[in-house]
Amino acid sequence: MPDTAAVNYESMEKYRRHAAWGHVADLLGKISGANTDLVSYDAVASRLRARQQIEMGTRMVPLNQIVGSVGRYRDFTRSFMPRSAVNPERWARIDAVMHSMVGFPPIELYKIGEVYFVRDGNHRVSVARANGLTHIEAYVTEIETNVPLTLEDFERDQWIIKIERAEFLKETMLDEIRPDHHVELTEPGRYQILLRHIQVHHYFRNLDLAREGSKQRLSWEEAVASWYDNIYLPIVDAIRKCRLLESFPKRTEADLYLWVAYHREQLAKRYGLAPLSPEAAVTTFAETHAERPLQQAVRSLKLGWHRALGDLDKPLGMSEEEFAEARARHNAGERTIAEAEADDAAESATAADETPAEYLDDLDSDALDEGRDWRFAA
């Protein structure tokens, strides 16, 4: 028989060692901005609207494919190192049992796509990983979903983006309306902003038709196509001509579309301009924003030079002719989306109630006031 006292001592030392490593992992996560929590099963299942369950029986499951937990996802780090909420004695007892002849029963897991979530047995997973095991016996219940989640999707929370994209495509039917659209975003929460852009476009296009005396109204499918052809693509074409993606590694055309759209609204608001053309919006954006260090340095020097000359009465990268033309269109009554919404609300309280003001929140400067990254506040 093993020496129980010795095993328990070793188990407690093992717990303290892995708890310390977990603390270090959390500190590094705070520095880097990485989320070190396990993934919440409820958060994933609710977003997937998962319902049907299939009992798969008992099998050996790779430990590295267990990414989350049903209820205790904050008690352990993403790699199942114990945190302060974990009882040390309980963890050590499980470790001692693992090294005895007794062993422990299978854990219980939910399976979604290629990954697993602990329904019962978080401590056993933590102990197994601490002991260098690669697999664990588990009773598996599979949750059916149309979104094929993989292990890679849970690195830096890419699963959220994947689900949001599926929801966006289901809502807009863009895959059917424009099969070659290639609309992809790289940060969570941005597909909802894109959807609001389409909703705003739908509302104001029909409002324009009504004011023109036309009986025609755009259906939702027609509005999606109109937004893509007349709003999204012209900006993307300008982005391509300017080769703007080269200045923003690891981003997409859809990312830049949102940034440029927000930038255009802010310039119009600051300088009293009508909406800039896609080319002018992209050019002025390229002059003032970049992610590469050398470009940031050049931009700072250029901005300082213009400030010293007192030449900040128009956007950088915009010619005098373009500026005068946009100012003239604004003086003639052409408005940005945000201004049009505000004017419509001022005309009639009833109209204001019917106006989808919530769709326009992200077109204003609230994102800056709240401290969010401006580039994703389009």
N, C-alpha and C positions, 0 to 999 in steps of 0.2 A: 504493500500500500504506500502511496505517496505521503510525504511528510506534510500534513494539512497546514500546520503553522507556517512552514517554509513557503508553501504554495500561496497562502494568503498574503504573506509579506511580499512576495514577488509580485503578486497580482496588484496590491496596493501601490507598489513602486511603479508598476507598469501604468496604472491609472494616472498617477501624478505626472508621469513623463508625457503621456499622450494628452492630458488636460493642458499641460504647459505648451505643447506644440499647437494645440487648438487655439490657445490664447494668442500665440504668435501669429497664427494664420489669420485670426480676426483683426489684429493690429495691422498686418500687411494689407488686408482687405480694405481697411479704412483709408490707408495711405493711397492705394491704387484705385479705389472706387469699386473694387470687385465685390460682388455679393457672396459672402461665405456661408449663408444659411442653406440648409437643405431646401428643396423645392416643396411648396405646399401642394399636396395632392388635390385638396379641395379647390385651390385656385386654378389648377390645370383642368380638372374635370368640369368645373363650372364654365370655363371658357370654351371647352370643347362640347359642352352640353351632352356629355357622355351619359348614357343610360344603360344599354344592354351589357350584361355581365355574363361571361362564359367561364365556368369552373374548369381549370386546366389540370388539376391534380398536383401531385408532388413531383418536384424536379430539382436538379442542381442549377442554381442561378449564379452568373458571374457577379461578384460583389461590386465591381466598378460600374455596373449598369443600374445599380440602385441609387437613384438621384434624389429621392425625397421621402416624405413621411406624411401619414394622414393627419396626425395631431401634434407630434412633437418635433416639428421641423426646425424649431429654434433651439432645441436642447443640444444639438450636435452641429458641428461644422459640415460643410459640403462633403468632406471626406470622412464623416462620421467620427471625428475626434470629439471627446466629451467636453461639454461646457459646465459652468458652475451649477446649472440646474440638475445635473445628473448626480444621483446619489453614489458617492465613492464606494461604499460598502457593497451596494448591489452590483455595481460594475465589477468589483473585485471578486465577488462570489461567483458571478457568471464566468469570469476568467478562470477561476479555480475549477469550476465544473468542467470547463472545456478541456482542462488538462487531466481530469480524472477519467475513470472508466465509465462514468455515468452518461456523459454527453447530454445534449438538450434537444427538445423537440423541434420540428421544422418551424421556421418563422412563417408569417403570412404576408403575401405581397399582392398589390394590384399591378397589373402590367398594362401600360399604354404605349402603343407603338413598340419601340425597342427598349424602353426603359421601365424601371420598377419603382414602386412606392411602398414603404413599409406600413402595413396595416397593424401588425403586432410583431415585436421583436427588435426594436431599435437598439437596445443594449447588446443583444446578441450580434447584430451586424457590426456595431462598434468594436466589440471584443474580437470578433473574427478578423476584422481588418487590422486591428492592433497586433494580432498574432501572425499576420502575413498570409492569411488564407486567400485564395482567389475565387472560391465558390462557396455557396452555402445552400443547404437543403431548405426548400421553401414550398409552401402550398400557394399556388398562383391562381389568381382570378384575373382574367383578361377583360379589359374594357374596350369595346369596339369604338373606333373613331375613323372619320374620313381624312383626318390630318395625320400623315405618317411621321410621327416624331422619332427622332434618332438621338443617340447619345450626344452627338455633336451639337444638337439644337439646345442643349442645356449648358453649353459653355457661354458665359456672359449673357444668359437669359435670352438666347435666340429663339427659344420656343415661343415666347410671347409674340415676337414679330411674325413667326410662321403662322400662328393662330390668327393674329390680326389680319394678315394678308388673306387668309382663307375667308374670313368674315367679310373683308372688303370686296373680294371678288364675287362672293355670293350675293352681296347687297347690290353691287353695280352691274354684275354680269359682263364685266369688261372683257373677260376671256372669250365670250361669245360675240360681243359687239366689235371688239378690235383684237383679234386673236394674237397679233404680233406686237402687243403694247409694251412689254418689257418694263412695266412699272413695278419697281422693287425699292423698298426703303430699308435703312440699316439701323434704325432706332425705334424702340417701343413707343406707342402712342401716336405715331405719325400717320398711319392709315386713316385714323378717325379724322384728322385734320384734312386729309385729302378728300375724304367723303364729304366733309362740310363744304369744301370748295365746290364740289359738284352740286350740292344742294343749294348753295348760294347762287351759282350760275343758273340752275333750273328756275329758281324763284324770280330772279331779275330778268331772265330772258322772257318768261311769260308775262312779267310786269310790263316790259317794253312792248310786247305784242298787244297787250290790252290798251296801252296808251296810244298805240298807233291805230287803234280801231279794228285790229285784226281779230277774227274769231278763232284763229289758229292758236293752239296751245301745245307746247312740247310735252310729249310723254316722258316718263322717267328714262326709258331706253334712249330716246332721242336726245334728252338732256345730257346723258352720259357721253354719247357720241359727239355732241356739240362741244362739250367741255374738252374732250380729248383732242378733237380736231382743231378747235379755234382758240383754246386757252393753253392747254398743256403742250401740244406739239410745237407751236411757234416758239415757246421759250426753250424747249429741248433742242430745237434746230439751232437756235442762237447759241446755246451752250456748246453744241458740237462745233459750230463754226469758230467759236472763240477758243475751242480746245480747253474748256474750263476744267474738265475732269482731271487733267494733268496736274492741276494745282491742288486737288483734293483727293489724295490717295485713300483708297478703301471706301469711297463714297460712290453714290449712283446718280444717274441723271434725275431720278425722282427726288432724291435728297436735295440736289441743287435747284430743282424746280421750286420746292418749298422755300428754300432760302431766298432765291431771287424774287419770288412772289412777295414775301414779307419785306424784303429790301425795297421793292418798287413802291409798296404802300407807304413805307416810312419816308422815302424821298418825296413822294407826292405830298404827304402831310407836312413835312418840314419846310419845303420850298414853295408850297402852293401851286402844285403842278397837276395837270391831267395825267392819267396813267401813262407811263413811259412805254415806248415800243419794246417788244421783246429784246431787240438788239441793244437798245440804249440801257435797258434794265440790266442785261448781262454785262455789258461793258463797264458800267459804273460799279457793279458788284465786283467785277474782277479787279478794278482799280483799288478797291478798299478792303478786300478780304482775301485771305489765303491761309492755307494750313502749313505750307513748307516754311522752315525757319528763314531761309534766304529771302523768300518773297515777303515774309513779314517784316524783315529788316528794311528792304527796299520800300515797302509801303509806308513804314514809319518815317523814313527819310523824306519821301515824297510829300507826306501829309505835313511834316514839319516845315518843309520848304513853302508849300502853299499857304500855311498859316502865317509864316513870316512875311509873305508878300501880301497878306490880307486878301487872298484869292479863294475864300471859302464861301462866296455868295452863290455858288452853284456846285452841283455834285462833281467830284473828281471823275475824269473820263468822259464828261459830257461837253459837247461843243456849245459855243454861244448860240448857234443856230438851233440846235436841238432844244436847248433850254428855253429860248424865246418861243419856239413853236409849242412846247408843252405848256408854258405859262399862258400863251394865247388861247389854247384849247380850254384850259381851266377857266380863264376869264370869260370865255364864250359859253360856259355852262357844263362842260364835260367834267364828270366826277369819278373819283375812285369808288370801289365797291363800298368801303366804309362810309364815305361821304354820302353816297346815294342812299344807303340805309338810314343814315342820320337825317337826311332831308325828308325821306319818306315818313319817318317816325314823327318828325315835327309837323308835317302836314295834317296828320290825323291820328288821334289816339287809337282809334279802331285799327287803322292800318298798322300802327306800331304793335298792337297786340297780335296781329296776324303775321307781322314780319318775323322771319326766323333769325332774330337777333343773336340767339345763342350760336348760330352758325358762323357769326362774324367776330366772336370774341377774340379768336386767335389772329385776327388781322390788325388788331390794335397793339398797343405797347404794354398790355398787361403782363406779357411774358417777361419783359425786361424788369418791370416793377417787382415781380415775384422771384427774380433771380434765376430764372431758367436760362439755358443756353439759347441766345437769340436766334441762332441758326436753325433751330427746330421750332420756332414759334410762328411759322408762316400761317 
